[in-house]
Amino acid sequence: MQIISGKDTANSIKAEIAAEVEQLRSDRGRAPHLAAILVGNDPASETYVANKEKSCAEVGFLSSVYRLPENVTEDDLIKTIDFINHDDEIDGLIVQLPLPKHINVDKVVGTINPLKDVDGFHPVNIGKMVLGQDSYIPATPMGILLLLERAKIETLGKHCVVVGRSNIVGTPASILLSRNTNNANCTVTLCHSKTKNLKEICRQADILIVAIGQCEMITEDYIKEGAVVVDVGIHRVKDETKKSGFSLKGDVKHDDKVLKKVSAITPVPGGVGPMTIIGLLINTLKSFKKEFYQ
Ligand code: NDP
């Protein structure tokens, strides 16, 4: 049984990016620059943004965080986006989600310049991805595909079941895995909360990707013998044995029964999480190199 370490894979990709940045910086006179807008003080969002800054520093990128108060108006948030859209020395812009309830997320994301939309959430990028055109691929699905590729998991002709149809994980993952590309070519089934016979469908999966936000819901009886399981879920669970007071769990129960049955599985933590940041770094580098679509 193979544990597919996102942490190790992310570290080796970071080293490759850092080497490329070193070269590009001398040619271009500056480093790639990622900007993040953080609204309010949500602790999880603070952590995500801090991790992104840390990863940028590790690969030699510049990073900036624009902090706005919880009660910022939609107009002021859009003005900040517009300012960054026009800054030629910023290559990538992300607006950390979730946003406060009074703000229309779709409207805000729609104002990001698609050429700087390194989260790949803008309708132009989503549309291009669906059409198989060059675009920024959303970071988590990109991380999943890269992780499978680097772990040498065969995808061609395999039945891949994706559980969860969110716009940021499940839906793009299902589209990317069904495309006619080297690291995909799966036959894909996309499941969600209204799917009937979820267990039976999951048990047909050669590759099972779970992104449901339900702590440890997927147990051994959802898994086919020898399947590859990608666990996208992240849950903080109270744990008094830990110094931090909590431990991290996935959407899959990683007990002995599951570990005996799978041929490979991504751990939580240290699986898909570190690869999501890699997706963001790759998109920012792509923007810096101005190597694609107009
Ligand atoms: P969402 O809550 O946006 O979507 C969850 C999806 O799962 C929905 O499509 C929902 O169906 C489906 N679902 C929920 N309950 C069930 C169920 N009982 N049976 C079948 N389907 C179900 O979640 P996200 O996609 O944003 O995130 C999923 C998980 O991944 C979360 O734990 C999140 O924290 C984690 N995550 C991890 C990342 C990482 O970097 N590792 C990045 C992003 C997310 P319906 O559409 O019918 O409501």
Residues whose N, C-alpha, C, O or C-beta is under 5 A from the ligand:
A	BS01	NDP	T140 G164 R165 S166 V169 G170 H192 S193 K194 A211 I212 G213 Q214 V232 G233 I234 V272 G273 T276
